[in-house]
Amino acid sequence: MLTIFDNINIEEIEDYLYSKEKCLKFVADEKWRAGYTCQKCGNGNYCSGKKPYSRRCTRCKYEESATANTIFHRCRLDLPTAFRLAHLICSNREISTAKLAEEMKLRPMTCWNFKKKITSCIDLRTDVSESRKIELKEIILGKGK
């Protein structure tokens, strides 16, 4: 389980994830915790890519960003906002889109689209906890559409 998001409130998350760099580092650390494997050729060796926290395969030269194949892939929100939105949805899956939009000061359709992306990743899980609270780490690595 993810200890940095366990039983903490939104303000504490903002203190920890107030910058895009910290968010990217967190996603990269979680994504490649078990090690890097190239999505194209399966090679396990890499070097740093051109973008921050991206990795480049030493065999086929494929570069993969930290957010590729995660729920943040092609996300148009800035990462700190997306993390906060994900935390709100994971803390209360039944939260309405209107309430999310009001709290986050975003358009309701933006919140609806991101909530749909997160809930589709949550629905892929088979062991939803009894408390109906989902850990953020569990959905970060889920591939959203």
N, C-alpha and C positions, 0 to 999 in steps of 0.2 A: 504494500500500500504506500501511497505517497504521503510522506510525513510532513512536508512543508505546507500542504494544503489541508491537513487533518485538523478539523475543529478550529479553524481560524475565520475571521470575518473579512469582508470585502476590503476594508481599509488596510488591513495587514497585507493582503494580496497586492494592493496598490503600492505599498511601501516596498515590497519585494520585487514586483514586476512593473516598475514604472517606466522602464526603458525597453526599447525594441531589442537592444543587444542582450539584456538579461533574459528576455523571453526566448530569443533565438538560441541562446546558450542552453537554456532549460530544455527546449524541444530537441536540440541536437543531442544533448546528454541522454535524454530518455529514449530517443529514436535509436541511437547506436550504442546503448548500454551493453548489449550482448555482443557487440562487435559490428564492424562494417562488412556488408556484402553488396557488391555492385548489382544493381537491378537489371542491367543489360547482359553481363557476361558471367556473373557469379564470383568474380575475383574478390579476394579479401584484403588486398593491399590498396592503399589510397594515399593521396597527398592532399594538401589544402587546396580548395577551389578558389575561384576568383571572388566569389561573394563570401561575406562573413559566415562562418560555421558550415560552409558547404564542403563536400568531399568529392575528390576527383579520382576515378579509377586509374591505376597505373598501367593497366593493360589496354583497355579500350578508350580511355580518356573521357568517359561519360562523367559529367558533373551533376551531382545531386544536391539540391538545397536541403537545408534542415527541415523545411516545411513540406517538402514533396512527400506525397503519400501519407499525409496526416490530415486531421480535420482542418488545418490551417492552409492546406494546398489551395491556391487561387483565391484565398480570402482577401477581400478588398478592404476589410477593416484593418486598422493598425493592430499589431499583435497585443499590446497591453489591453486595448479595448476588447479584443476577441477573447483574451484570457478571462477578463472580468465577466464578460457575457457568458462564457462557458461555465465559470464558477457559479453564477446565479442560476443557470439552468440545471447544473448538476446538484445544487443544493436544494432546489425545489423544481422538480420536473414539471409540475402542473402550473407553474407560473405563466400568466397570460402574456401574450405578445404585447398588449397595450401597456401592461405594467413594466415589462422589460424596456419598452421604448421610452416610457416616462422616466424610469430610473437611469437609463443609459444616455438619455437625450439623443436618441437615434430615431430614424424613421421606422414605423411599425413593420413595414415590409422587409427592411434589413434585418430586424430582430426575428421575424418569422422565418426568413430563409436560413439564418444561422441556427435557429432553434431546430428547424427541420433537419439540418445537417447533423447536429449533435444527437438529436433523438434517434435518427436512423442508425447512428453508431452505437447508441445505447441499446437499441432494439436487437442488434446483432449479438449482444451478450446473452448468455443463457442463465447466468446466476445473479439476477438482480437482487440486491440486498433487501432485507426486510424493512429497513428504515426508509427505503426508496431514495436514499441519497447515494449518488454515484460519485466515485472519486475521479477527479479531473484527469489523473494519469491514465485511467482506464479508457478514456475516450480520445485522448490526444493522439494515440497511435492508431486509432480506427480510421480507415480511409473513408472520407466523406465525398459526396458527389457535388 
